[in-house]
Amino acid sequence: MTNCLTLRRALVALSISLSLASQAAADPEHAGRRVLAADYSVGRIAIVDADGRIAWEHKIGPIHDLQLLENGNVLFQLSWTRIVEVDPSDDRVVWEYDSAAQGGNEGKRVEVHSFQRLPSGLTMIAESGPARIIEVDRGGQIQHEVKLKVENPDPHHDTRLVRKLAGGGYLVAHEGDGAVREYDAAGKVVWDYPVPLFGKQPRGGHGARAWGNAVFAAERLANGNTLIATGNGHGVIEVTPEKEVVWRLEQRDLPGVTLAWVTTVQPLANGNLVIGNCHAGPDNPQIIEVTRDKRLVWAFKDHENFGDALANSWVIDAAE
């Protein structure tokens, strides 16, 4: 019986792979793409070209964020506290900031789970532990600081991804609180959304059998709604300013794909979403693109160069 079940799963996986290959051949938009991806289990951040070859890579430690800059450099972290900007053409570090040694954090427990180079040239850094957002200049001097509201303080769980909004505020995924909060530029909470458990009891762990609301990311859409990658909630939800869930992708909505720890969500101009699928095991893709009617149109599955902890990614040449 077990052998039959294994064979059946293998045939389903093969069918999906052939279907995706057929789509790629018929539709150039969904052919091979360049991807920036990082997996701390194999200690690698890399740019993967359209043919699946690694065009650039760098050794890393723990990582929860990354950014491809307009100048072609990559902003990422080497540890929970050290953020670097690297020029991929010669793998040279051209800028760095260490939250453990700078900004008055000496002797404090601090972890960084998100950062962002801003149009102003400043770098936004979310510091868990000190529970604050700072913006630093090229010399490492703090130019702006916002204190965060944290109900269950923990340097490893205060925040996951944080993004600065066009209006000057910040959208913060508070993993430990299971909530997304929007702060204005002065640090006032102007919107707060507790991520629901949808009637289920929490279960520990990181894989597909876990369950919770350990939210990883939130992205504000042009229509004012917010996309939320629910972490161990195994999906993505879209929420209105009035906190109504108007769209939801659940763990097994996509045939042949199981969602586990859902991390990044990258909205595209065509309405599709690129979603990070971490800790889902070797049978599942680590990155997927889905339509709003829940069709899988593209998948990235590379368990040779990356492992089961591909927590962060960005599709470089997606139709944005």
N, C-alpha and C positions, 0 to 999 in steps of 0.2 A: 504493500500500500504506500509506504513512504517513497519507494523508488518511482512509483507511478506519479505521485504528487510532485516529486522533484522533476521528472520528465515533463509534466504538464507545465510547470513554472518556466522551465527552460524554453519550451516551445512558445509560450506567451511572450517571453523576453525577446526571442528571436523574431517573432512576428512584429513586435513594436520597433525593433531596430531596423528591419527591412522597410517598414512603413515610413519611418523617419528618413531613411536613405532615399526612398522614392520621392518624398516631399521635397528634399533638398535638391534632387536632380531636376524636378519639375519647376521649382520656385527658387530663383537665385537669391531672394531675400533671406531664405532659410538655409542657404548653403553654409559652408564653414565660416565661422566668425572668429575674430580675435577676442580673447578673454583675458582680463586681469584677475587672477585668483590667488588666494592664500589659504594654506592648510597648515595649522600648527602641529599636527600629528606627524607630518613628514618634514617640518621645519623649512617650508618653501613658499616664497611668493614668486609668481612668474607671469609673464605675458606669453600666452599661447597663441600661435598664429592660426590662420584660417585652415591650415592643413593639419593642425593638431600638434605641431612641433613647438618646443619651447624656444622662444626668441630671446628671452632674457629671464634670469632668475637670480634670487638673492636668498641667502640663509636667514631664517627668522626664528624667533622664539614664539611666545604666545601672541596672538593677534586677534583683534575684533573689528578693525576698520582699515580702510585703504582708500586712496584717491588718485586717479590719473589726472595730472595737472595739465593746463592748457599748453605749457611749454614742453610737454612730453615727459617730464619727470614724474616720479611716483612718490607719493607721500604715504608712509606706512610706519609700523612700529617694529622695533627689534626686541622689545620686552614690554612688560606691563607699564613701564614708565618712560621709555626712550623712544621718541618719535624722530624719524629721519626723512629727509627729502633726498632721493637718489636720482642721478642722471643715468638712465639705462645705457646710453651710448658708451660709457666707460665705467659704469658701476661705481661712480664716485659720489660720496655723501657731500652734498652742497649746503645742507642746513640740518640742524638737529636741536632738540629740546628734551631735557630730562626732568620730568615732573618730580622725581625723587630728590633731586639736588637743586632745583631752581624754584623760584616763586614762593619762597618761604616755607617749603615743605620738608626741609631737612629734619630727619628724625621722625617724621610722620609716616604712617602706613597709607600708601596711595596707589591706586591703579588707574590706568587710562584705558577706556574702552571705546573712545570715539574722538575724532579730530577732523578738522576741515579747513582747507585753505580758502579764505574768503576773497571776494573781488577786491577788497581794500588792500590785499597783500598781507593782512594779519592772519594768524593761524588760530582758529578756535580749538580749544582742548577742554574736554569734559573730564574732570578729576573726581573719581569715586574715592570715598574716604573723606577728603576735605569737603566733598559734596558741593562742588562749584563748577562753573564754566568760566574759563579765562580766555582772553584774546591777547596773544603775544605778538610782538614785532620781530623783525629779522634778528635783532640783537637779544631776543629772549626777555624783553621787558614787558610786563603786564600792562596793557592799555585799557582793558575793561574786565570787570569781574561781576559775576552774578551768582548768588547763593541759591542752592537748590532745596526744594522741599523733599525730604526723604523720611518716610514713616518707619521703615525697617532698615536702619543704616547698616551697611556692610561694604567694605572697600571693593569686594568682588562683585557685588550685585546692585549697587546704587544706580548705575546707568548701564545701558548698552548704547545703541547708536543715538547720536544727537545731531540735529541739523538746524542751521540758522535759517530763518525765514526771510523772505524778501522785505517784509515790513520791519525787520530789526529784532524780532523775537526769536525764540528757540523752541523747537519741538523735541521733547526728551522722552526716550523709552526708559522707564524706570523698571528694570527687571525684577528687583527684589520686592517692589510694591505692586507688581502686576498692573501697572498703570502707565498711560501716556499723559504727559502734562505739557501744556504750552505756556511759556513764560514770555512776558513782554521784555523789552530791552532793559528795564529797571529791575527785573527779577520777580515781578508779580505774576502769580499763576492766573491766567485768564481763561483757561480751558483745561478740564481734567476728565480723563476717560478711564475708568477701571475696566480692564480687559476681562470679559466674562468667562466663566468656566462652563457655560452652556449646560448647567445642571449635572455635571460630572464631578466626581470626587478627585482631588489631586493625587497623582501617582509619581513617585520619584524616578530619577534616571534621565538619560539624554536621548534615548532611541525612540523608536516608533511606539513602544509600549508605555512610555511615560505620558503624563498628562498634566497640564497646568496652564498658567497665564504668564510665564516668564518671558514677557514681551522683548523682542530684539530690535525692532526698527519701526519707525513711523515716517511716512512721506505725505506731505500736504499736496493735494491736487489743485489744479487751477479752478475747479468748481467749488473749492472750499472744503470738500470732504477730505478725510484722512485715511490713507491706507496703512494698515497695521500688520506687520509680520509677527505672529503670535508666539514665536519660539516653540516651546513644547506644547502649545495648543495646536500644532501640526497644520497650520493654515494661514490664510490671509483674510482679513475682513476690511470692508470699506464702511466708514462711519461718517454720518453727517455731523454738522456742528451741533445739532440737537441730540446727538448720540444714538441715532437710529442706525442699525446695521442694514445697509441697502445691498450689499453683495458679500458673499462668503465663499471661499474655496476651502473645502474640508479635506481631511487626510486621504481619503480614497475616492475622490471625485474624478481622478484621471485614471482610466484603465491601464493597468500594468505598472502604475507608479504609486509608491507609498511615500507620503510626506512625513518627515520626522521633525527635527528641530529646524523650523523655518526661520531663516535669518534675514537676508537682504531682500528687498523688493524694489525693482527698478521699473518705474512706469515708462512706457514708450509712447511716442506721439500717435501711433496707430491704435492705441487703447490697450494693447497687450501688456502683460506684466512678465518681467524676468524675475524669477524667485530662486533664492538659495535654499537648498535642501540638504542640511547638514545632519550627520549621524544617522543616515538612512540605510547604511549597509551597502555592500558591493553589488547588490542586485538593482540598485536605484541610481538614477542620474543625480549629480550634485548640483546642477543648475538646470532650470527649465524655463521655457517661455510658454505662456498660456494665453488664450483669447478670453474675452469676457464671457463667452458662452462655454468656457471650460474645455477647450480643445487644446491638446498638446501639439505645438507646432515646431518646437526645437528643443533639443536637450543636449547637455554637456555631461558626458560620463567618461571620466579618465581616472581609473583606480590604479594606474601604473605610476603616474607622476604625482598624484594627489591621493590622500587617504580618506578616512571617514570623518575628518574634522575640517572640511573645506567651508569655513565659516563666513568668508567674505569673497565677493566677486563683483565684477563689473563687465558687462558686455560692451566692448569698446566701439564697435561699428554697427551697433543695432540701429534700426530706423527710429531715431528719437524725434 
